[in-house]
Amino acid sequence: MNIDCLIPAAGFSSRMGKWKMTLPYKETTIIENSIKNALTACNRVIVVTGYRSDELVKLVQKPKSVITTTNNNFGNGMFSSIQAGVDLINSEWFFITMGDMPDINENIYKSLIEAKDKNLNNFDIIRPIYKGKRGHPVLLHKKTIKAILAEPFSSEMKNVFSHFNVLDIDMNLPDTFMDIDTPGEYKKIMENNTQQGMV
């Protein structure tokens, strides 16, 4: 399946109080689990590093299907990391997801791909929705790349979305918007996994 996935993972994790990408999660770390899930549906994952870049590159660049690039201006925000990575996209469609969303599973990715195949001529961007909340991953056509790069680095993806036809898919899956930003969120998701026998 020729679809790339872009994962911005350059931030300071300031709300967490510690660097969240390498926190233990299931058998590996938060970022490694996010990458593993993406690779169930994508042939390549592009990880954009920034803060502690050398350490993250050593951790994730094991399979040849994982490519890393560095956003030297990561302090400018997440959108600047997306801009730093989209030039490496070489598939007609690609995902953007977050490095701190390790529970986005294979079924979520494949459901969005199926929606794309059914609506190929009508939409440029496909997003999952849960109880009215827009989540991740987001599936985009490569025509959006030019618009992403045309925005200022301080922009947001919603400004890009406004230029394209967007299809929202109601998935009834909380995993599509549950990221890990704070110690409380990390504790809660670890407790949930423990109860399910996953850690």
N, C-alpha and C positions, 0 to 999 in steps of 0.2 A: 504494500500500500504506500504509494509515493506521497506522503504528507509529512512535512516538517512540523516541529513544535518548538516554539520560542519560550524560554523560561527566564524572566528577569530575576536575578538572585544577587543583586549588587548592594543592597541596603545595609544600614548600620544595625538594624533590629533594635532601635532605641526604645520602643515601648516594651520590648521583652526584658530589657536589662542585661541580656547576654545574647551572643550571636546564635540565632535560632537555627540557621541552616544545618549546623552539625549536631544539634541536639538529638539524643537517641530517639528512634522511632521504629517500632516493630523490630525487625532484625538489623536495621541499618541506621540511617539518619533521616531527618525530615527531607532534605533535598534529594538524597538518593532514592527515597521512596517515591517522591514526586516524579523523578526521571524514569524510574522503573515502570510506573503506571503509564506514563506517556508513550513509552516504547512498546506497550502492548498494542498500540494502534498506529504508531508513527514509525517511519523508517529512520528518522534522524531527530535528535534533540539538540537545540542550540541553547546553551546556558550562558547568560550574560553575567559576568562577575564584576566586582568593584572593590568593596570593602573586603580586606583579607583575600585578595584575588588569588595569590599564589597557593594558598592553603586550599581554597575551593577547587582550583584547577586540578591539583594533585588528587583530591578526593573523588571527583566525578569523572575525569577523563580517562576512564578505563576501557569501556567498549569503543570501537571505532565509530559507532553510531552516535556518540556524544561529542559535540564540538563546543569549545568554549571561546568566548571573545570577551574582551575587557572594556567596560565603560569607564574611561578615565575621569569622566565628569559625573560620576554616579551621585554626587552630592546634590545634583540638580533635580533629582527625583526619578520616579519609576519610568515616566514616559521617555526620559532620555536614554534609559536602558533598553527600552523597546526599539527606539531609533537606532541604537548601537548594534542591535542584532538583526534587524529585518533585511539588511543588505546581504546576509548569508542565506536567506531563504531561497531555495531553488525549486520548490514544488508549486503547482498551480494553486493549491489550497494549503493553508497552514493554520496551526493552532497557536494561540497565546494562552499560557496559564501561569500560575504563580508558584514559586519554589516552596512557599509555606502552606501549600494545600495538598498534603500527602495522601488524602483519601479519595481523590478523584480517580475512579476506577475505570477499567477497560470498557465496561458497558456504557458509561457516560460518553467517552470518546466516540465509541462506535455508533451510539444513538445520534450524535450530531453529524457523523459522516453519512449515515443513512438518510437523515433529513436533507443533507446537501444533495445527495443523489436523486432524491425525489423532487427537489425544487431547484434544479441546477440553473435554470434560465431566469429565475425570478428574484434571487437574493444573492447578495455579495458577502453578507456576514450572518452567522447563525450563533445564537446565544442560548444557554440554558436558563430557565426561570424556576425559582422555588418560592411559592407563596408570594408572588409578586416581586421577588428580589432577583436581580440579574446576577448571574454567577460566572463560573469558569468551568472548563476551558471555553474560549471563544474561537470559532472557526471562521477564517477570513479568506477571501480570494486575493490572489497576488496583486490585483489592481489597486488594493487598498494601500500598498507599500508606498507608492508615490505620495499619497495624501498624508501618511504618517510622517514621512520625511519632510514634508512641506510645513508641518506645524512647528511652532517654537518648542524648545525642549521643556518649557514649563507647562505645556498643554496636557490634555487628558484624552484618553481614547474616546470618550463620549463625543468629543468634537470631531473626531474622525468618523464615528458612526453616523453623524448627522448628514454626511455627504453620500451615504449609500443606503441600499435597500437591506433592511435588517429583519431577520426572522427569529422570533423568540419561541423557544420550545419549552413548554411546561413539563418538567421531569419529575416533580414531587420527590426530589432527592436533596436533602440538606447538605450533602457533601459538595455540591456545586458552589456553595458560597462560604463554607466554613474554613477560614484560614486561621493561622496561629500567630497572633500579634502580641499577646500578653501572657505572663505566667499563669494567670487564671484559665485562659483558653487552652494552654498546653496541658495543664493539670486535668482539665475536664475531658479533653480528647484522649489522654492517656488512661484515665479512669474508665472511660467508655470502652476502649479497646481491651483493657484488662477484664472487664465484665464479660466481654465477648470471647475471651480466651485468645486474643490476638497478640498480646505482648507477654 
